[in-house]
């Protein structure tokens, strides 16, 4: 007999876990739209200067906020795509 846990564990792969983690990260800060725009632009500059995306585990508070802002933006995009672009 197959349990619910067995079914769930077969359907969860690393991509699904990344989506779940991103969704959790997206809710850690409550950014308004202007903050998201600012942090998005800062994260683009950061990536160009450092050759990597901001890390949420950094000791630099701005880098951490940029990482969470990116997670929130990605989550918003995914939700819009799921709702047909609305």
WOKA-V223401 format. One record per residue. N is the residue number from 1. OMEGA is omega in radians with two decimals (NA if undefined). Layout:
n=[N:N]
omega=[OMEGA:OMEGA]
This chain:
n=[1:2:3:4:5:6:7:8:9:10:11:12:13:14:15:16:17:18:19:20:21:22:23:24:25:26:27:28:29:30:31:32:33:34:35:36:37:38:39:40:41:42:43:44:45:46:47:48:49:50:51:52:53:54:55:56:57:58:59:60:61:62:63:64:65:66:67:68:69:70:71:72:73:74:75:76:77:78:79:80:81:82:83:84:85:86]
omega=[-3.12:3.12:3.09:-3.14:3.13:3.14:3.14:-3.08:3.09:-3.07:-3.11:3.08:-3.07:3.12:3.12:3.12:3.09:3.13:3.11:-3.13:3.11:3.13:3.08:3.14:-3.10:-3.09:-3.10:3.11:3.11:-3.10:2.96:-3.03:-3.12:3.08:3.12:3.13:3.14:-3.09:3.07:3.13:3.09:-3.13:3.06:3.11:3.12:-3.12:3.13:-3.11:-3.02:3.12:3.11:3.07:3.06:-3.08:-3.13:3.14:-3.13:3.04:3.12:-3.06:3.12:3.11:3.12:3.13:3.10:-3.14:3.13:3.08:3.10:3.11:3.14:3.11:3.12:3.13:3.10:3.12:-3.13:3.13:3.10:3.13:-3.14:-3.13:3.09:3.08:-3.14:NA]
